[in-house]
């Protein structure tokens, strides 16, 4: 009985190791084409790029930050936002430019954004500039405690 248990345990361990080995190597490589290239090996190695929708490609390069506005340049259509970089464990300031395609939420124009506002910015880096795709300005909601009636009693 002990021998059977040991054999089953060993077989199970080997199967587990082989499965782990197969998964750690990543996906299988695509099947190779065994036909000979007609114009040489270098030209055959170059393949046509796959078509990627522009919207999907743009999304892959988008970055987001949440932080406090430090300055607004209305004429230059830009703002400085201080945010916390969790990857480097430090506060950073980022200059973000807006253009006609930038979407604003909770404000109608950049002139309504002021120092001290908290914003959620989605942007891309293009030509060495941080171009905002969307800027959502946090609006302060009045809590129920602030709206609650005050009871004044004479004691």
C-alpha positions in Angstrom: 0.0 0.0 0.0 2.9 2.4 0.8 4.5 1.7 -2.5 1.3 2.6 -4.4 1.0 5.8 -2.4 4.6 6.8 -3.1 4.2 5.9 -6.8 1.0 8.0 -7.1 2.7 10.9 -5.3 5.7 10.8 -7.5 3.6 10.7 -10.7 1.5 13.6 -9.5 4.6 15.6 -8.6 6.0 14.9 -12.1 2.8 15.9 -13.8 2.6 19.1 -11.7 6.2 20.1 -12.6 5.7 19.4 -16.3 2.6 21.5 -16.3 4.3 24.4 -14.5 7.2 24.1 -16.9 4.9 24.4 -19.9 3.0 27.4 -18.5 6.2 29.2 -17.6 7.5 29.1 -21.1 4.7 31.3 -22.4 2.4 30.8 -25.4 3.5 28.4 -28.0 5.3 29.8 -31.0 3.3 30.0 -34.2 3.6 27.2 -36.8 6.6 27.8 -39.1 6.1 28.1 -42.8 8.2 25.4 -44.5 8.0 27.0 -47.9 11.2 28.5 -49.3 11.2 32.3 -49.6 11.3 33.4 -53.2 13.5 36.5 -52.8 16.0 35.8 -50.1 15.9 35.4 -46.3 16.2 39.0 -45.3 13.1 40.1 -47.3 11.2 37.1 -46.2 11.8 37.9 -42.6 10.1 41.3 -42.9 6.4 40.9 -42.5 3.6 43.4 -43.1 2.5 45.0 -39.8 -0.9 44.2 -38.5 -3.5 46.9 -38.7 -4.3 48.4 -35.3 -7.3 50.8 -34.9 -6.1 54.3 -34.2 -8.4 54.6 -31.2 -6.9 51.4 -29.6 -3.4 52.6 -30.3 -4.0 55.9 -28.7 -5.5 54.3 -25.5 -2.4 52.2 -25.0 -0.2 55.3 -24.6 -2.6 57.1 -22.3 -1.5 58.0 -18.8 -3.5 59.3 -15.8 -2.8 61.4 -12.8 -4.8 62.8 -9.9 -3.6 65.9 -8.2 -3.8 69.5 -7.1 -3.6 72.4 -9.6 -0.5 74.5 -8.8 -0.9 77.1 -11.7 -3.1 77.8 -14.7 -1.8 79.5 -17.9 -5.0 80.4 -19.7 -3.2 82.0 -22.7 -0.9 79.1 -23.1 -3.7 76.6 -22.5 -1.8 74.6 -19.9 -1.7 73.9 -16.2 0.7 72.5 -13.6 -0.6 69.6 -11.5 1.2 68.3 -8.4 0.5 64.6 -7.9 2.0 61.7 -6.0 4.0 59.2 -8.0 3.5 55.9 -6.3 6.1 54.1 -8.4 8.9 56.4 -7.1 7.3 57.3 -3.8 7.5 61.0 -4.3 5.5 64.2 -5.1 5.9 65.4 -8.7 4.6 68.3 -10.7 3.5 67.8 -14.3 2.8 70.5 -16.9 -0.2 69.5 -19.0 -1.2 71.3 -22.2 -4.8 71.4 -23.6 -5.9 71.7 -27.2 -9.2 71.8 -29.1 -9.6 68.0 -28.7 -9.1 68.0 -24.8 -12.3 67.2 -23.0 -13.2 69.2 -19.9 -15.5 67.9 -17.2 -17.3 70.1 -14.5 -16.0 73.3 -16.1 -16.6 74.9 -19.5 -13.2 76.4 -20.1 -9.6 76.3 -18.7 -10.2 79.8 -17.3 -12.6 78.3 -14.7 -9.8 76.0 -13.3 -8.0 77.6 -10.4 -5.1 76.9 -8.2 -6.0 74.5 -5.5 -8.6 72.6 -7.6 -8.2 68.8 -7.6 -8.2 67.3 -11.1 -8.1 63.9 -12.7 -6.1 64.2 -16.0 -5.7 61.6 -18.7 -3.0 62.6 -21.1 -0.5 61.3 -23.8 3.0 62.4 -24.5 3.5 63.8 -28.0 6.4 65.8 -29.2 7.9 66.1 -25.7 4.6 67.7 -24.4 2.0 66.2 -22.1 -1.3 66.6 -24.1 -4.5 66.3 -22.1 -7.1 64.0 -23.5 -9.5 64.8 -20.6 -9.4 67.0 -17.5 -12.0 66.3 -14.8 -12.2 69.0 -12.1 -13.4 67.7 -8.8 -16.4 69.6 -7.5 -16.9 70.0 -3.8 -20.2 68.5 -2.7 -21.9 69.9 0.3 -22.3 67.1 2.8 -25.6 66.4 4.7 -23.9 67.6 7.9 -23.4 71.1 6.5 -27.0 71.3 5.3 -28.5 70.0 8.5 -30.7 72.5 10.3 -29.3 73.8 13.5 -31.4 73.3 16.7 -31.1 76.1 19.1 -32.7 75.5 22.4 -32.9 77.8 25.4 -31.8 76.0 28.5 
